[in-house]
Amino acid sequence: MHATPDPGTDLAASTASRSRGASRHGAILVTGAGGEMGHGLLEAFAAERARREEAGESFPAVVAIDLRELPESHRALCDESFAGDICDDALLERMLSSFEVGEIYHLAALLSTRSEFVPETAHAVNVGGTLNLLRLAAAEARTHGSAVRFFFPSSIAAYGVPDLATKRAAGAVSEDQFLQPHTMYGANKVSGENLGFYYANHYRKLAADRMAHPIDFRSIRFPGIISADTVPSGGTSDYGPEMLHAAARGEPYACFVRPDARIPFMTMPEAIGAIRTLMAAPAESLGRTVYNIQSFNPSAEEFLAEVRRFFPEAETTFEPDLARQSIVDSWPEACDDAAARADWGWAPTYDLASAFSEYLVPRIRERYAR
Ligand code: SER
């Protein structure tokens, strides 16, 4: 692995120093690499690289982009990092001058709660950024003559169940139901899914010189994700991880949804594992571009009961915020993940109890004991 540039190093200069002569390195690009999922993915790539190198095999360079300079812990996991906006063409051009991108994990986005405060900005970043990356991927595919594999994290926020009675009656929803989200973030996720499908199958349909399938687009609609290492910010499923981390830190927590609020969740390692499995699956086995997955779906009250099994002193209260509650009420209480199971072998690692006892609690205890 290459050394990463010192903070403050001129990006253009450090990038140039990495280009080997006139040829560009084959690379995996991760946008939003400084986020919760980005960190997990960079760690997974670093582990995979170590395994491959031990077996005498090569692994592509890992290139990260984030709005902010990555912390040293993240930078150590990748070959190059760029601080900047994914809507900034000059930044992407600079990155492309050194790297030939064969795979993209486009994680950069504003989450659902934050997006409601600045909907037009959210659209510019969430849809404009996705469009920019898809365009870049299609151009790369044309240059090196093979499809670029593109991962897009979609979300249960893509759903908009009209009311609570319908939500309860619907149970586990399929990928094609209720796709009229109530949030800008959700609308942006549906757009991203649709744009991915278009670029994968119909891009420049009328152009005589078109490439038939420039992008191999793969997407997962994630449920709420809980990590032992990080706490999310700006999302609406954040009440789960916030409740647990507050209890572990011995801090009081006011949960912003009702005790009976129910949506699906999973752990971060399961989410990262699912991305890797889907991206490694043979294209012929994939019958769709977007897949539901989930591991467990407790109500907020059931989630708290699990927290209290390990942290009985947890000072948690319920103080529903009606607006955020309405977002959670528009998300399904469960997702039907039969297609993911059938096409690429998805299966959850944990149920609620084992997620707490085997992953979350031991790791969180260790973290806050430090
Ligand atoms: N967990 C995200 C959020 O709450 C949904 O993708 O915004």
Residues whose N, C-alpha, C, O or C-beta is under 5 A from the ligand:
A	BS01	LIG	L111 S112 T113 S155 A157 P223 G224 G234 G235 T236 S237 D238
